[in-house]
Amino acid sequence: MLLGTAAYMSPEQARGQEADARSDVWAFGCVLWECLTGEILFHGATVSDTLAAILGRDPGWNKLPPGTPPNVTRLLRRCLAKDARARLHHIADARIELEDDEPGASVVPVGPSYRTAFRVAAAAFLVVLALLLWTLFVPQPASHSIANPLDGASFTRITDFPGSEWDGAISRDGRFVAFVSDHGGVHDVYVNQIGTTKFINLTRHGSEVNYVREIRRVGFNAEGTEIWLGGGGGSRRMKTIPLLGGQPRNFLDEDAVNVDWSPDGSRIVFHHRTPGDPLFVADSDGSNPRTVLAPDAGTHQHFPRWSVDGQWIYLSRGRPATGEMDLWRVRPDGRDLEQLTERKLFVSYPTPLDERTVLFTARESDGAGPWIWAVDVETNVTRRVSIGVERYSSIATAADRRRLVATVEDPQTELWRVPILDRPATDSDTESFKGTTGLRALAPRFSGSSLFFLSSLGGGDGLHRLRDGEITEVWRGAETALLEPPAVSPDGEWLILLLRREQGWHLHLVSADGAQRRRLTDRVDARGAAAWSPDGRWIVTGGSVDDVQGLYKIPVDGGEPQRIVDGEALNPEWSPDGTMIVYAGEQVGPISPLQAVDPTGNGIELPEIEVWRGGERYRFLPDGSALIVMQGMHPAQDFVRLDLDTLELRVLSRFSRLDTMRTFDITPDGKHIVFDRLRENSDIVLIELDPER
């Protein structure tokens, strides 16, 4: 098994061989090289390409700064020796290498101030490294640590066929697994008896399965005799179907979503898709429902799950449109509501292992992941428990808490383009966007001859710029990952980036070459993508000031923000003539209404249009004559054109691919739409915990 971040893996790790402290010495050398040169030493378009570079390519020693002292170069050579036997045996030996100047060595003349500064910087780097290693590897008091329940676990792939599978669920007896798959070109629910190779399609291209990634779509009833599926999307209501196939029947009311049975099978918990996602507890057949939590509109409550003793209900709670979903718990009667995690993103699939330990999937606060995490619910101590570069988007457990199933994904995101035609375009009219082919690329934004897009080599996404066939890095995701596309100034020279800091989310003004930056304002805790006014004087963003939500205008040159819309407002877009701002209004279920105001906040009438949450799904044509909008209730959205004079809608595409589409832009000549397509490439895996755990 390959464990680690690919760009910093040692050759022995890349070969899958045993690793020891000398592998950490190699990683130290890679980081020191990056500090000195500003470049990642080994990287490629894919993880495989990166590992091939580690095994087959030597460092370009001529890339080191001309004044690099020879003892530092010697240290690097010792750290980056491909044969582990030639490396330092312990990182503490690095100090000896730095202090040991070889007499008579041929060196490039370096002034005393440079040498002193370099040694101070190197010493500071080693101190920071030592503190980091101490934090990671020195045992902490038991009250501040949590054991890894996945230590010693075995992993077995259940699915291995084309397409994507997700939302894996396991029966209480641990014998069957159910999941959603697009294997047949549409979304269907499959069931498999673990240990066999037979997969039964329960829905057979029917209309029962609806695609919403932020809620569970499939699971087993308490007895394991039926599978529940669907619920909460459009007119599709929750249904149950016999374990090995048969006629589906309606279950619960038409607004019910995501059900779970109590450990003794006598009660269920579910939530509604109405504003606030109210949480209910009912008898096992759905009768006698009682309200547990009914928050205000704008709060969302997903993935309810009973604790192992039936005394608590765990759930994901927050704002899914911006990823701010944390783990909470509440008593079945609504008492003692308690938040268990902080500063995670997209917390999903709470899975209790015992009375104190709950697993869940989530992204890091910088956007990396998602991984599997564990939290001790008595101390609220959280740790990541999945290891390596694999990304996990769901997890579930059998009643014995020894068998689990998870969704592991290897996502690929690419940019595509489609012409704006006088007829609906199809998949045959699309093509991969030249210049980014083969790269992870998403969230495109054009400005003149430049295309800005988000990309990464495995961690959080940074910002890149394509101009004249050359790609340059503007913002490194390792510093702070970007979750939203940039707002680009009318002249293309400045960007607005949304960065997450300890005190919240704030907009930063960054030059297009990445050299200059400053925080735009301390007042606005921003959310979603921002937009620049055509005259370059204002930024408009969703967010809050003093906990008051709204749509805010912020002067670029400084000054107080102005609230022009009250309530939830996300992802504004400013028209080219400056007269209209469109935005996504209050989210109910997975959708939000498209709304419009003038720059002072006066409402502008639009047809009734709903947009899917997540992503930036509307853009003005460069000439301002129309608004292009992503539409549809499935991941493969289509484009429609809203004529701003007549307010008539015209369909621009009819796609059949199931790749997820989130964000797009229009080429400066107004002839093409460039959009991102995500393919999860996911499978269901069985995790069997170590019985000695």
C-alpha positions in Angstrom: 0.0 0.0 0.0 1.3 3.5 -0.9 1.0 5.9 2.0 1.9 9.6 1.8 1.7 12.6 -0.4 3.1 11.6 -3.8 5.5 14.5 -4.4 7.3 13.8 -1.1 7.5 10.0 -1.2 10.9 8.4 -1.0 11.9 5.9 -3.7 11.3 3.0 -1.4 7.8 4.3 -0.6 7.1 4.7 -4.4 8.1 1.0 -4.9 5.8 -0.1 -2.0 8.8 -1.2 0.1 9.3 -0.8 3.8 9.8 2.8 5.0 11.7 4.1 8.1 13.1 7.4 9.4 15.3 7.7 6.3 12.0 8.2 4.2 11.3 11.2 6.5 14.8 12.5 5.8 14.0 12.3 2.0 10.8 14.3 2.6 12.7 16.9 4.6 15.1 17.2 1.6 12.2 17.7 -0.8 10.7 20.5 1.5 14.1 22.2 1.9 14.6 22.1 -1.9 11.2 23.7 -2.3 12.2 26.4 0.2 15.4 27.2 -1.7 14.1 27.0 -5.3 10.4 27.8 -5.0 9.6 24.7 -7.0 8.3 21.2 -6.1 11.2 18.8 -6.8 9.3 15.9 -8.3 5.8 16.3 -9.7 3.8 15.1 -12.7 0.3 15.4 -14.1 -0.8 12.3 -12.2 0.3 10.4 -9.1 1.9 7.7 -11.4 3.9 10.4 -13.3 5.1 11.8 -10.0 6.3 8.4 -8.7 8.0 7.8 -12.0 9.9 11.1 -11.7 11.0 10.2 -8.2 12.3 6.8 -9.4 13.8 7.9 -12.7 14.9 11.5 -12.5 17.8 13.2 -10.6 17.4 16.7 -9.1 18.5 19.5 -11.3 21.3 20.7 -9.0 21.9 23.8 -11.2 18.5 25.1 -10.1 19.8 25.9 -6.6 20.4 29.6 -6.0 24.0 30.6 -7.0 24.9 31.6 -3.5 23.8 28.4 -1.8 26.6 27.4 0.7 28.3 24.1 -0.1 27.3 22.5 3.2 23.6 23.1 2.4 24.1 21.5 -1.0 25.9 18.6 0.6 23.0 18.2 3.1 20.5 18.1 0.2 22.6 15.5 -1.6 22.6 13.3 1.6 18.9 13.8 2.1 18.0 13.1 -1.6 20.1 10.0 -2.2 17.9 7.5 -3.9 19.7 4.7 -2.0 18.4 5.0 1.5 21.7 3.6 2.9 23.4 6.8 1.6 21.1 9.1 3.4 21.3 10.6 6.8 20.1 8.0 9.3 18.4 10.6 11.6 17.2 14.1 11.0 19.2 15.4 13.9 22.3 14.8 11.8 21.2 17.6 9.5 22.5 20.1 12.1 25.9 18.6 12.0 26.0 18.9 8.2 25.0 22.5 8.4 27.7 23.4 10.9 30.5 21.5 9.2 32.2 23.6 6.6 34.8 21.6 4.6 38.2 23.4 4.7 39.4 24.2 1.2 36.1 23.6 -0.5 35.6 25.6 -3.7 32.7 28.0 -3.0 31.0 30.8 -4.7 31.9 34.0 -2.7 29.1 34.8 -0.4 29.0 37.9 1.9 28.9 37.4 5.7 25.4 38.8 6.0 24.1 36.3 3.5 25.8 33.4 5.2 24.5 34.5 8.6 21.0 35.0 7.4 21.1 31.7 5.6 22.2 29.8 8.8 19.6 31.6 10.9 16.9 30.7 8.4 18.1 27.1 8.2 18.3 26.8 12.0 14.8 28.3 12.3 13.5 25.8 9.7 15.0 22.9 11.7 13.5 24.2 15.0 10.0 24.3 13.3 10.5 20.9 11.8 11.5 19.5 15.3 8.4 21.0 16.8 6.3 19.5 14.1 7.8 16.0 14.5 7.4 16.3 18.3 3.7 17.1 17.8 3.2 14.3 15.4 5.2 11.5 17.0 5.6 12.2 20.8 2.8 10.5 22.7 0.3 13.0 24.2 -1.7 12.5 27.4 -4.5 10.0 27.0 -7.1 12.7 27.6 -6.0 14.5 24.5 -5.6 11.6 22.1 -7.8 9.1 20.4 -6.8 5.6 19.1 -7.1 4.9 15.4 -9.8 2.3 15.0 -8.6 1.4 11.5 -5.2 0.3 12.7 -4.7 -3.3 11.5 -7.9 -3.3 9.4 -8.1 -5.1 6.1 -9.4 -3.5 3.0 -11.2 -5.4 0.2 -12.6 -3.9 -3.0 -16.2 -4.9 -3.6 -16.8 -3.2 -6.9 -14.4 -2.9 -9.8 -16.4 -2.2 -12.9 -16.6 0.9 -15.1 -18.5 3.9 -13.8 -18.8 5.4 -10.3 -20.3 3.9 -7.2 -21.1 5.7 -4.0 -23.3 5.8 -0.9 -22.3 2.3 0.2 -24.5 0.8 2.9 -24.2 -2.5 4.8 -26.9 -4.6 6.3 -26.9 -5.1 10.1 -25.8 -8.7 9.8 -22.9 -7.6 7.7 -23.8 -9.9 4.8 -25.1 -7.5 2.1 -24.0 -4.2 0.7 -26.1 -1.8 -1.3 -25.0 1.3 -3.3 -25.8 3.7 -6.1 -24.0 3.3 -9.4 -24.0 4.9 -12.9 -22.6 1.7 -14.4 -25.5 1.4 -16.8 -25.5 5.0 -17.9 -28.2 6.1 -15.4 -28.3 6.0 -11.6 -29.5 2.7 -10.2 -29.3 0.9 -6.9 -27.5 -2.4 -6.7 -27.2 -5.0 -4.0 -24.4 -7.6 -3.5 -23.9 -10.4 -1.1 -20.4 -9.9 0.3 -18.1 -12.6 -0.9 -19.9 -13.2 -4.2 -19.5 -11.5 -7.6 -23.3 -11.2 -8.3 -24.7 -7.7 -8.4 -28.5 -7.3 -8.6 -29.9 -4.1 -10.1 -32.9 -3.3 -8.0 -34.2 -0.2 -9.9 -33.4 -1.2 -13.5 -33.2 2.3 -15.0 -36.4 3.3 -13.2 -37.1 6.8 -11.8 -36.7 6.0 -8.1 -33.1 7.1 -7.7 -32.4 10.8 -7.4 -28.9 12.3 -7.4 -28.0 14.4 -4.3 -24.5 13.9 -3.0 -25.1 15.7 0.3 -27.6 13.2 1.7 -27.7 9.4 1.9 -29.7 7.8 -0.9 -29.8 4.1 0.1 -29.8 1.9 3.2 -31.2 -1.2 4.9 -34.2 -1.5 7.2 -33.7 -2.9 10.7 -34.5 -6.5 9.7 -32.4 -6.4 6.6 -35.3 -7.6 4.5 -35.8 -4.3 2.6 -33.7 -1.5 1.1 -34.9 2.1 1.3 -34.0 4.4 -1.5 -34.5 7.9 -2.9 -36.5 10.6 -1.2 -36.2 14.4 -1.1 -35.8 15.3 -4.7 -38.5 16.8 -6.9 -41.6 14.6 -6.8 -39.7 11.5 -6.0 -40.5 10.2 -2.5 -38.8 7.6 -0.4 -39.5 4.0 -1.3 -38.6 0.5 0.0 -37.9 -2.5 -2.2 -37.3 -6.2 -1.2 -33.7 -7.1 -0.5 -33.3 -9.2 -3.7 -35.7 -7.2 -5.9 -39.4 -6.7 -6.4 -42.0 -4.0 -6.6 -41.1 -0.8 -4.8 -43.6 0.8 -2.4 -43.9 4.3 -1.0 -42.5 4.8 2.5 -43.1 7.9 4.8 -44.5 11.1 3.5 -43.4 12.8 0.3 -41.0 15.2 2.0 -39.1 12.6 4.0 -35.3 12.1 3.5 -32.6 9.9 4.8 -34.0 7.4 7.4 -32.2 5.3 10.1 -33.6 2.7 12.5 -32.8 2.7 16.2 -30.6 -0.2 17.5 -33.6 -2.0 18.8 -35.6 -1.4 15.6 -38.5 0.2 17.4 -38.0 3.8 16.1 -36.8 5.7 13.1 -35.2 9.1 12.6 -35.5 11.1 9.3 -35.5 14.7 8.2 -37.7 16.7 5.8 -36.5 18.6 2.7 -38.6 21.6 3.8 -36.8 24.8 4.9 -34.6 24.1 7.9 -34.5 20.3 7.2 -36.6 19.6 10.4 -35.7 16.3 12.1 -38.3 13.8 13.2 -38.5 10.6 15.3 -41.3 8.1 14.6 -42.3 4.5 15.2 -40.6 2.0 13.0 -43.3 2.1 10.4 -43.3 5.9 10.2 -46.4 6.4 12.4 -46.6 9.0 15.2 -43.8 11.3 14.0 -42.5 13.8 16.6 -40.4 16.9 15.8 -36.9 16.8 17.3 -35.2 19.8 15.7 -36.8 22.5 13.6 -34.2 25.2 12.9 -34.8 28.4 10.9 -34.5 28.3 7.1 -30.9 28.5 6.0 -29.8 25.7 8.4 -29.6 22.2 6.9 -29.6 18.9 8.8 -28.4 15.7 7.0 -27.3 12.1 7.6 -29.2 11.4 10.9 -27.8 8.3 12.6 -28.7 6.6 16.0 -25.9 6.1 18.6 -25.1 2.4 19.5 -27.1 2.7 22.7 -30.0 4.6 21.2 -29.5 7.6 23.5 -28.3 10.1 20.9 -28.9 11.0 17.2 -25.8 12.2 15.3 -26.2 14.4 12.3 -24.4 16.7 9.9 -25.6 20.3 10.4 -24.8 23.7 8.8 -24.7 25.2 5.3 -23.9 22.7 2.5 -23.8 25.3 -0.2 -20.6 26.6 1.4 -19.4 23.3 2.8 -19.8 24.4 6.4 -21.3 21.2 7.7 -20.2 20.0 11.2 -21.0 16.9 13.3 -23.6 17.5 16.0 -25.6 15.2 18.3 -29.0 15.6 20.0 -31.2 13.5 22.3 -34.2 11.8 20.6 -36.5 14.2 22.4 -34.6 17.2 21.1 -32.7 18.0 24.3 -28.9 18.6 24.7 -28.0 19.7 21.2 -24.2 19.7 21.0 -21.6 20.5 18.3 -18.8 17.9 18.2 -16.5 19.2 15.4 -15.2 22.5 14.2 -13.4 23.8 11.1 -14.0 20.8 9.0 -15.8 20.9 5.6 -18.6 18.8 4.3 -18.9 16.5 7.4 -21.0 13.6 6.2 -22.0 10.0 7.1 -21.6 9.9 10.9 -21.0 6.2 11.8 -20.8 5.3 15.5 -18.4 2.5 16.4 -19.1 2.5 20.2 -20.5 4.8 22.8 -17.6 7.3 22.5 -16.2 6.9 19.0 -17.9 8.1 15.9 -16.4 7.9 12.4 -17.3 10.4 9.6 -16.1 11.7 6.3 -15.0 15.3 5.8 -12.5 17.6 4.1 -9.7 19.3 5.9 -10.2 23.0 6.8 -8.0 23.8 3.7 -10.2 21.8 1.3 -8.0 18.7 1.0 -9.7 15.3 1.1 -12.3 14.0 1.9 -10.8 11.5 4.5 -12.2 9.3 7.2 -12.1 10.9 10.7 -12.9 9.7 14.2 -14.1 11.9 17.1 -14.3 11.0 20.8 -17.7 12.5 21.6 -16.8 12.9 25.3 -13.7 15.1 24.7 -14.5 16.3 21.2 -10.9 15.3 20.2 -10.8 14.5 16.4 -8.2 12.8 14.4 -7.9 11.6 10.8 -7.9 7.8 10.7 -7.6 7.0 6.9 -4.0 7.0 5.7 -2.5 7.8 2.3 -3.9 9.7 -0.7 -7.2 7.7 -1.1 -10.3 9.9 -0.8 -13.3 8.6 1.1 -16.7 10.1 0.5 -19.0 7.7 2.5 -18.8 5.2 5.3 -21.3 2.8 7.1 -21.1 0.0 9.6 -22.8 -3.3 10.4 -24.3 -3.9 13.8 -21.2 -5.7 15.1 -19.1 -2.6 14.4 -16.4 -4.9 12.8 -17.4 -4.7 9.2 -17.7 -1.4 7.4 -18.2 -0.3 3.8 -16.8 2.9 2.4 -16.7 4.8 -0.9 -13.2 5.4 -2.1 -12.8 7.7 -5.1 -10.1 8.9 -7.5 -11.7 12.0 -8.9 -10.8 13.5 -12.3 -11.9 17.0 -13.1 -11.2 18.5 -16.6 -12.3 21.5 -18.5 -14.4 21.1 -21.6 -15.9 23.5 -24.1 -19.1 23.5 -26.2 -20.1 26.0 -28.9 -23.2 28.2 -28.5 -25.3 27.1 -31.4 -28.7 27.9 -32.9 -29.7 24.4 -31.8 -29.2 22.4 -28.6 -25.6 21.0 -28.5 -25.0 17.4 -27.6 -22.0 15.5 -26.2 -20.6 15.1 -29.7 -20.2 18.9 -30.0 -18.0 19.1 -26.8 -14.3 18.8 -26.7 -11.6 18.9 -24.0 -10.3 22.4 -23.6 -6.9 22.8 -25.2 -4.0 23.8 -23.0 -5.4 22.0 -19.9 -5.9 18.5 -21.3 -4.8 15.9 -18.9 -4.6 18.3 -15.9 -6.9 18.5 -12.9 -8.7 21.7 -13.8 -11.9 23.3 -12.6 -13.7 26.6 -12.0 -12.6 28.5 -15.1 -12.5 32.3 -15.3 -11.6 34.3 -18.5 -10.0 37.7 -18.7 -8.7 38.9 -22.0 -6.1 36.4 -23.3 -5.9 34.6 -19.9 -7.8 31.7 -18.4 -7.6 31.3 -14.7 -8.6 27.9 -13.2 -8.2 25.9 -10.0 -5.9 22.9 -9.9 -3.8 20.8 -7.6 -1.4 17.8 -7.6 -3.3 16.0 -4.8 -3.7 18.5 -1.9 -5.9 21.6 -1.8 -6.5 23.5 -5.0 -4.5 26.5 -5.9 -4.9 29.0 -8.8 -3.2 28.7 -12.2 -3.2 31.0 -15.2 -3.1 29.9 -18.9 -1.8 32.5 -21.2 -0.1 32.2 -24.6 0.0 28.4 -24.1 2.0 28.7 -20.8 0.6 27.7 -17.4 1.9 29.5 -14.4 1.0 29.1 -10.7 -0.6 32.2 -9.2 -1.6 30.8 -5.8 -0.3 27.6 -4.1 -3.0 25.5 -2.6 -0.6 24.3 0.1 -0.7 27.8 1.6 -4.4 28.0 1.7 -6.7 26.0 -0.6 -9.2 27.7 -2.8 -12.8 26.5 -2.8 -14.2 29.2 -5.1 -13.0 30.6 -8.5 -11.4 34.1 -8.4 -13.1 37.3 -9.3 -11.0 38.9 -12.0 -10.7 42.7 -12.4 -11.9 44.2 -15.7 -8.2 44.8 -16.8 -7.2 41.3 -15.7 -4.4 42.5 -13.4 -6.0 41.8 -10.1 -7.9 39.0 -8.5 -10.2 38.5 -5.5 -9.6 35.2 -3.6 -11.7 33.8 -0.8 -9.3 32.5 1.9 -10.1 30.8 5.1 -8.3 32.0 8.2 -8.8 31.3 11.9 -11.2 34.2 12.3 -13.4 33.3 9.3 -13.5 33.6 5.5 -12.1 36.9 4.0 -11.6 38.3 0.6 -8.0 39.1 -0.4 -6.8 41.3 -3.3 -4.0 39.5 -5.1 -2.1 40.7 -8.2 -2.5 38.4 -11.2 1.2 37.3 -10.9 0.7 36.4 -7.2 3.3 38.9 -6.1 1.1 41.4 -4.2 -1.7 40.7 -1.8 -3.8 42.4 0.9 -7.0 41.7 2.8 -9.8 43.6 1.2 -11.8 44.1 4.5 -11.9 42.7 8.0 -15.6 43.4 8.3 -17.2 40.9 5.9 -17.1 37.2 6.7 -17.6 36.2 3.1 -19.1 33.1 1.5 -19.1 31.8 -2.1 -17.7 33.4 -5.2 -17.4 37.2 -5.5 -17.7 39.5 -8.5 -16.1 42.7 -9.7 -18.0 45.7 -10.9 -17.4 46.6 -14.6 -15.8 49.9 -13.6 -13.4 48.1 -11.2 -14.4 50.1 -8.2 -16.5 47.6 -6.2 -16.6 43.9 -5.2 -19.9 42.2 -4.5 -20.1 39.1 -2.3 -22.4 37.1 -0.1 -21.6 36.9 3.6 -22.3 38.6 6.9 -21.2 41.6 8.9 -21.7 41.4 12.7 -23.7 38.1 12.0 -26.1 39.8 9.7 -26.4 37.9 6.4 -26.8 39.6 3.1 -25.3 40.6 -0.2 -22.5 43.2 0.3 -20.8 45.8 -1.9 -17.2 46.5 -0.8 -15.1 49.4 -2.2 -11.9 48.2 -3.7 -9.9 51.2 -2.4 -11.2 50.9 1.2 -14.3 51.9 3.0 -17.3 50.4 4.8 -19.2 47.6 3.1 -22.7 48.3 2.1 -25.5 45.7 2.5 -27.8 45.8 -0.6 -29.7 42.5 0.0 -30.9 41.0 3.3 -30.8 37.3 4.0 -29.0 34.4 2.3 -27.3 35.4 -1.0 -24.5 33.6 -2.7 -22.3 33.7 -5.9 -23.3 37.1 -7.3 -22.5 38.0 -10.9 -22.4 41.6 -12.2 -23.7 42.4 -15.7 -21.2 43.9 -18.2 -23.1 47.2 -18.3 -23.2 47.4 -14.5 -26.9 47.7 -14.1 -27.8 44.2 -12.8 -26.4 41.8 -10.1 -27.8 38.2 -10.2 -27.3 35.8 -7.3 -28.6 32.6 -5.7 -31.1 33.2 -3.0 -32.1 31.2 0.0 -31.4 27.5 -0.5 -34.2 25.0 0.1 -33.3 21.4 -0.4 -30.6 21.2 -3.1 -31.8 24.3 -5.1 -31.9 28.1 -4.8 -33.9 30.6 -6.7 -32.1 32.9 -9.2 -32.7 36.5 -8.2 -31.6 39.9 -9.4 -31.2 43.5 -8.1 -29.7 46.7 -9.4 -26.4 47.9 -7.6 -28.5 49.8 -5.0 -30.5 46.7 -4.1 -33.8 47.3 -5.9 -35.3 44.1 -7.2 -35.3 43.2 -10.9 -37.9 40.7 -12.1 -36.6 37.5 -13.7 -38.5 34.4 -14.8 -38.8 31.7 -12.1 -35.4 29.9 -12.4 -33.9 27.5 -9.9 -30.2 26.6 -9.8 -28.5 23.6 -8.1 -26.5 24.4 -5.0 -22.7 24.2 -5.2 -20.8 25.7 -8.0 -21.3 28.9 -10.0 -24.1 28.2 -12.4 -24.8 31.5 -14.3 -22.7 33.9 -16.4 -23.5 36.9 -18.6 -22.6 36.9 -22.3 -19.8 39.4 -22.8 -22.1 41.7 -24.7 -24.7 41.7 -21.9 -27.5 40.6 -24.1 -28.3 37.3 -22.2 -27.6 35.3 -19.2 -26.4 31.7 -19.5 -27.6 29.4 -16.8 -26.9 25.7 -15.8 -30.2 23.9 -15.3 -31.3 20.4 -14.3 -31.8 18.1 -11.3 -28.9 15.7 -12.1 -25.1 16.1 -12.0 -25.0 16.5 -15.8 -26.5 19.9 -16.1 -27.6 21.6 -19.3 -27.3 25.2 -20.4 -30.1 27.6 -21.2 -30.0 31.1 -22.5 -32.2 33.8 -20.9 -32.7 36.8 -23.2 -32.6 39.9 -21.0 -34.8 41.9 -23.3 -37.6 39.4 -23.9 -37.0 37.2 -20.8 -37.4 34.2 -23.0 -35.5 31.0 -22.4 -33.8 28.9 -25.0 -32.2 25.5 -24.5 -28.5 25.4 -25.5 -27.5 21.8 -24.7 -28.8 18.3 -24.1 -26.0 16.3 -22.6 -26.3 12.6 -21.7 -23.0 12.1 -19.8 -23.4 11.8 -16.0 -20.2 13.7 -15.1 -20.8 16.3 -12.4 -20.8 19.9 -13.7 -20.4 22.8 -11.3 -18.8 26.0 -12.7 -18.4 27.5 -16.2 -17.4 30.7 -18.0 -17.9 32.1 -21.5 -15.0 32.8 -23.9 -14.3 36.5 -24.5 -15.7 36.3 -28.0 -19.0 34.9 -26.7 -18.9 31.9 -28.9 -18.1 29.0 -26.5 -18.9 27.9 -23.0 -16.0 26.4 -21.0 -17.1 24.2 -18.1 -15.7 21.7 -15.6 -16.6 18.0 -15.6 -16.0 15.8 -12.5 -15.8 12.0 -12.7 -15.6 10.4 -9.2 -14.2 7.1 -10.5 -15.3 5.7 -7.2 -15.7 2.1 -5.8 -17.1 0.4 -2.7 -14.6 -1.2 -0.4 -15.1 -3.5 2.6 -13.2 -2.6 5.8 -12.8 -5.4 8.3 -11.5 -4.1 11.7 -8.8 -5.9 13.6 -10.6 -8.2 16.1 -7.9 -7.4 18.7 -8.7 -3.7 18.5 
